[in-house]
Amino acid sequence: MSYPQQPGGRPQDPYGQQPPQPGYGYPQQGVPPQGTYTQQPQYPQQPGGAYAPYPQQPGYGGTPPYASWGARVGATLLDGLIAGLVPMILIGIGYAQFLGAVIDAADSCPIGDTVCAQNAAEVPGSTWPLIGIGILLSLAGQLWLIHKEGKTGQTPGKKALKISVLREADGQPLGFGMAFVRRLAHFLDGAACYIGYLWPLWDDKKQTFADKVINSVVVKQQR
């Protein structure tokens, strides 16, 4: 049995359904197709999908500000008192005893008779032990300061003034070996009228000659 066709040759839907309305599968007349939205430019990503980091200042992840010359001098004076006060007292006492014995011997001998003065000088028995102990304590104190500076970047004086000695390349402490080399390199700072110790006053990185030799910087502590 055939169903009557509608005008135009289109068969009638056997279930009585209406033809689909415009917009449901058939393009609408008089309405141009909508354009696609333009995508925003994508920012470059690093491997793993992470966004590229913001550019940083030259240095090791943002170099802290360099320590002032005054802070460095103050830290050196404090370290000298902490590590050198007792040795200086012992050496001073021993030297005073020795000098007193020489003066007493000179007073008892004719003027200019050095042989008599040497024979008459009676140096107290505690003189040389005091001087020797003072020298040993001074050396031990310097090694202790080098150890602290190499391991943590700070001596007690630097810690009090909130400054640190670090490697310029990565901002890490120098280690005992390089801290020891830095202490020896201070000879260059004092070789020409101590000009190396004054160099941080006008140097861009506030480095002494010793700092330049081993590539170290003295910076302000950030916390």
Secondary structure, 3 states (H helix, E strand, C coil): CCCCECCCCCECCCCCCCCCCCCCCCCCCCCCCCCCCCCCCCCCECCCCCECCCCCCHHHHHCCCECCHHHHHHHHHHHHHHHHHHHHHHHHHHHHHHHHHHHHHHHCCCCCCHHHHHHHCCCCCCHHHHHHHHHHHHHHHHHHHHHHHHHHCCCHHHHHHCEEEEECCCCCCCCHHHHHHHHHHHHHHHHCCCHHHHHHHCCCCCCCHHHHHHCEEEEECCC
